[in-house]
């Protein structure tokens, strides 16, 4: 994931203290805030559908709990076409189409293949290593999707305005990374921020234009 960028804005909004059973827990909760990220293309347009991850550097926090997710196949397309998962999560790949599909990944983070099928899915596929997994169908070349597996405690995708926010983030240093299927940055896009510091809104802007969409046909959630 890329690293060159213009720093713009993370908004860190303090939250009120909550009633706590222990003094230490109360102090930690009182320092929690909201981490808000604004991602932009090089020309200032919103970077829609980007994956944002925030890893705690100090204090260290464990990854988010694993989940059970579903990526269906509908109208010759993956639905959803991007999943962001905590490490050790599983994904089931049902096929709701009227035709058969053969899902595969050659990505180093997780290689697998589900032989030709329709209807009842195979058992869930486990994702125990972090990284970006590119998915395709051996029968339909225009089908494309991504699974981003992370060990970060906070993660998500930007909306139509290029924004993403995580509430109740404990005070500390976080390494925030941005990934997008069409980004053409020469290195990882990342920035270390201090949650709880006296900072106003900052933004992340790509230094290069986006790559052309790789496939024609049905638009994807990351295209413009």
URJO-V627322 format. One record per backbone hydrogen bond with DSSP energy under -0.5 kcal/mol. NH is the residue of the N-H (numbers start at 0). CO is the residue of the C=O. Records with the same first field share a line. If there is no record, write none. Layout:
# URJO-V627322
NH=CO  CO
This chain:
# URJO-V627322
1=187
2=186
5=204
6=4
7=202
8=201
9=7  199
10=35
11=9  198
12=10  33
13=11
14=31
25=21
26=22
27=23
28=24
29=25
30=26
31=28
32=168
33=12
34=32  165
35=10  33
36=163
37=8  201
38=161
39=203
40=44
43=40
46=38
47=45
48=157
49=46
50=178
51=49  155
52=176
53=153
54=174
56=172
57=58  172
63=151
68=66  89
70=91
71=78
73=76
78=71
82=145
84=82  147
86=149
87=126
88=85  126
89=66
90=124
91=68
93=91
94=118
95=72  93
100=116
102=113
103=135
104=111
109=106
111=104
113=102
114=112
116=100
118=94
119=117
124=90
126=88
130=148
132=130  146
133=131
134=144
135=103
136=139  142
137=101
140=138
142=139
144=134
145=80
146=132
147=82
148=130  146
149=84  147
153=53
155=51
157=49
158=162
161=158
163=36
165=34
168=32
169=167
171=194
172=57
173=192
174=54
175=173  190
176=52  174
177=188
178=50
182=179
187=1
188=177
189=187
190=175
192=173
194=171  192
196=193
198=196
203=37
204=5
205=39
210=181
222=219
